Amino acid sequence: MRMTVLSSLRSAGGLLRALRQRVDQLTAMLERQRRSQAQVEAFSANVAHELRTPLANLITGTEVTIRDATLAPETRDRLGANLEELRRMQGIVGDMLFLSRAYGGQRARRQRVDSLAALVAEVVEYHDAAIDEAGLSSRIDGEAAGDFDAALLKRALSNLIANATRYATVGSVLRIGIEGSRSGQIRLWVANTGPVIPAKRLPRLFDRFYRAEAAGNASEVDGAADGDHLGLGLSIVDAIARMHGGAPFARSDDRETRIGLTLSGGMSGRAYTARRSQPSPAALPTPPTLPP
């Protein structure tokens, strides 16, 4: 009996040592990954920072040159195209610098926001022209208040609305939802009717430079084929969510695609619904004329 107990103790001790060794290995691996990620973020931030000045100089120089009245029209057009690309690059560099700072631990600068619905309405108004041009209408549901970084929330919502507008079915409604809870967590989301995103691709939507093709559609969520979008919009949404102690989320099925973020530091408010009228017939595409 005694030998059996001793043998069991030795076996248990060996198992504990093996488990401890395994835990130490996993801890060391996670630490290496953390350091590697920190180095990547620092490198991205340094590259983005170094590119800002030469890009600004190129943009300024090109703008001055375009004003030269002696330029041939063809040259002015070529410089105008170059200027557009330079400004696009400047935007990408700014986004990369923002993401590096966000993932480097920068937190949201919170201030009192008495009405998230009003904040959402401001962003929707900014996108009114694009929404009308796409033949869509919009609706805001819900209300909440709390301490948030209003500027960052507007940026996240703008990215979500632009993304939803790009892929929504003509004649459908963009829904912007605000859901509060007693625990202080807020859910903000934008939903559109359109192509379904395959479930296996949803977890990667918020990765930088990731493009997920919608099922049955050649378009790319958060990255259009024309190259105007490079997959940073939803990464910024992810960063802003984490800066507020939250996380992004996405769902897509045959009814709608809903993408949003959670935020800490809020409280639910009274019910609120704001609707925009349906787009005018002129905003909708003209149906094709069938042959007799």
LINHUUR-V126502 format. One record per backbone hydrogen bond with DSSP energy under -0.5 kcal/mol. CO is the residue of the C=O (numbers start at 1). NH is the residue of the N-H. Records with the same first field share a line. If there is no record, write none. Layout:
CO=NH + NH
//
This chain:
1=5
2=6
3=7
4=8
5=9
6=10
7=11
8=12
9=13
10=14
11=15
12=16
13=17
14=18
15=19
16=20
17=21
18=22
19=23
20=24
21=25
22=26
23=27
24=28
25=29
26=30
27=31
28=32
29=33
30=34
31=35
32=36
33=37
34=38
35=39
36=40
37=41
38=42
39=43
40=44
41=45
42=46
43=47
44=48
45=49
46=50
47=51
48=52
49=53
50=54
51=55
52=56
53=57
54=58
55=59
56=60
57=61
58=62
59=63
60=64
61=65
62=66
63=67
64=67
65=68
68=71
72=76
73=77
74=78
75=79
76=80
77=81
78=82
79=83
80=84
81=85
82=86
83=87
84=88
85=89
86=90
87=91
88=92
89=93
90=94
91=95
92=96
93=97
94=98
95=99
96=100
97=101
98=102
99=103
100=104
101=106
102=105
108=110
111=148
112=114
113=146
115=119
116=120
117=121
118=122
119=123
120=124
121=125
122=126
123=127
125=128
127=131
128=132
129=133
130=134
131=136
132=135
135=171
137=174
138=276
139=141 + 176
140=274
141=178
143=269
144=116
145=267
146=113 + 148
148=111 + 150
149=153
150=154
151=155
152=156
153=157
154=158
155=159
156=160
157=161
158=162
159=163
160=164
161=165
162=166
163=167
164=167 + 168
167=195
169=172
172=137
173=175
174=139 + 176
175=177 + 191
176=141
177=189
179=187
181=184
184=266
186=188 + 263
187=179
188=261
189=177
190=259
191=175
192=194 + 257
193=169
196=198 + 215
198=201 + 202
199=202 + 203
201=204
202=205
204=207
207=210
211=213
212=221
213=198
214=217
219=214
220=223
221=212
222=231
224=227
231=209 + 210
232=236
233=237
234=238
235=239
236=240
237=241
238=242
239=243
240=244
241=244 + 246
242=245
243=108
244=264
247=262
249=260
251=258
256=253 + 258
257=192
258=251
259=190
260=249
261=188
263=186
265=147
267=145
272=142
274=140
280=283 + 284
281=284
288=290
//
